Amino acid sequence: MRILSGKLGPVGAGIAGVVIAAAVIIMGINGFRYWDHQRTEVARDEAVTAAQRTVSAMFTYDYGSVDTELPKAADNLSASFREDYLKLITQAIAPGAKEKQLTVNATTQAGGVVEAERSHVVVLLFLNQVTTSKDTPQGTTTGSRVRVTLDKTDDRWLVDSVNPV
C-alpha cells in the first residue's frame, strides 16, 4: 500500500538511487564509446587523405627538378622515415632520373583503411605511375599497391613507412 500511495520508504529510495546511478554510469560509458568511435572515424578519413597526398608526392618527379621536388614530400614524413627517404633520393632516385631523363607521375586510384586508432592508421593505396624517359617517350603505365603507416603528431598525419604489397 505504501508504494501505491507514493511513499517508497528507505529501501525503495535506495533501490531507486542504485538504478539511477547505474543508468548514469551506463550512459557515460556509452557516451565515451560513441565519442571514441567518432574520433577514430575522423582519424580514418584524415589519414587516407594525407596518405594519398603524400605518397603521390613521394613518387612524382621530373628529372629536371627531382632534387627540389622530392625533398618537399619529406615534410610529411616522420623523422626516421624522412632520413631514409632523403638518402634514397640522393643516392638512387635523383641520379637514375637524371641519367635516364625520367618523368614519373604517380596518382592514387583508391585507398582504404587496414587498421585504425585515433593516432595510428595503416592504409592500403592503389597507385598508377606513368613513366616517360628518353628511351620510351610515349610512356609506360604501371600499377602498384603500397601499405602506408601513418602516425598523428601535433595534429598532423605523418607517413612513417611505405611498403609495397
N, C-alpha and C positions, 0 to 999 in steps of 0.2 A: 504493500500500500504506500509505503513511503516513496518508492520510486515513481509510482503513478502520480503522486501528489507533487512531484518536482524536487523532492529532497533526496540527495544521493547519499548523504552520510559520509563519514571519513573513509570507508573502504571504497565506495563508489567514486569519490573525488580522487583518491589515489590511483585507481584504475584509469579514470579519465585522464589524469595527468601523465601516466605512463604511455597511454595510447597517443596523446598529443605529442609528447616528446619523441616517441618512435616515428611518428609521421613527419616531424620536423627533421629528424636525422635522415630518414629515407629521402625526403625531398632535397636535402643538402647534398647527399651522395649522388643522387641522380642529376642534380644541377651541375655538380662538378664534372661528372662523366660527360654530360652534354657539352659543357664548355671545353673540356679537353678534346673531345671529338671534333668540335668546330675548329679549334686551333690546329689540329692535325690535318684537317681538310684544307685549311688555308695554306699550311706548310706544303702540302702536296702540290697545289696549284702554283705557288710561287717557285718551288724548286724545279718543276718541269719547265717553266718559262725561263728560269735562269740557266738551266742545263742546255736547253735548245739554243739560246743566245750565245752562251759561252763556247759550247762545242763547235758551233758553226764558225765562230770567230777563230778558234784554235786551228781549224783545218782549211781555212780560206786564205789564200795568199797569191801574190803575183811576184814573179822573180825579180822584177824591178824595184819592188818596195818591201820584200819579205823581211828585211832587217828592221823595219819600223812597224809593219802591220802586225806581225805575230806577237811581239812583246806586249802590245796593247791588250791582248787577250789575257795575259798573265795577271792583270789587275783583278781578275775574277777567280783566281786560283788560291788555294790555301798556301801557306808559306812553304811547306815542304814540297808540295807538288809544283809550285812556281819555280823553285830551284831546278828541279829535274826537267821541266818543260823548257826553260830558258837555255839550259845546257843542250838539250836536244835540238833546239832551233839553231844555236850557234855551231854545233858540231856536225849536224847531219842535214837538217831540212834546208837551211839557207844555202849552204854550198851546193847541194844537189839541185835545188830550184834554179840557181843561177847558171849552173853548168848545162842543164837540160832546157833552160828557159821555160820553166813550168809556170802555169797559171792554174790554180785549183779553186773551184767554187763549191763549197760544201753547204748543203741545205738539209734541214731536218724535215723528214717526211711525216714522222709520227713519233710520239713519245708516250710512255706510260710509267706509272709508279710500280716498282717492285716491292719496296717496303718503305714505311714512313713513320717517323716520330716527329715531335714538334721541332727538333733542331737537327735532325739527321734524316736524309732521304736518299734512296737509291732509285735511279731512273734508268729505263731502257730506252735508247733512242735509235731510230732507223734513219740513216743518213744516205744521201746521194752525193757523190762527188763527181764533178765534171772537170776533167784534167785536159789541158792543151799543152803542147810542147813544140819545140822546133821540129821534132820528128813526126808528131801527129797533130798538125794544126787544126784538123777537123774535130779533135777532142774525143775522149772516151768517157763513158759514164760507168761508175762502179757504185754498188750499194754496199753498205756495211751496217752492222749493229754494234753499238757500244753500251757498256754498262757504266753509268756515271754515278759516283758517290758525291753527295754534297753535304756540307755542314753549315749551319747558320752561325755566323759570327758578327756580333754588333749589328744586328738587323739586316745583314747581307748574306745571301746564299753564295758560298764559295765552293768551287769544284775541288774535291780532294783527290779524285782519281778518275781516269778514263781507261777502260779496258775493253778490248774487242771481244765480241762474243762469237 
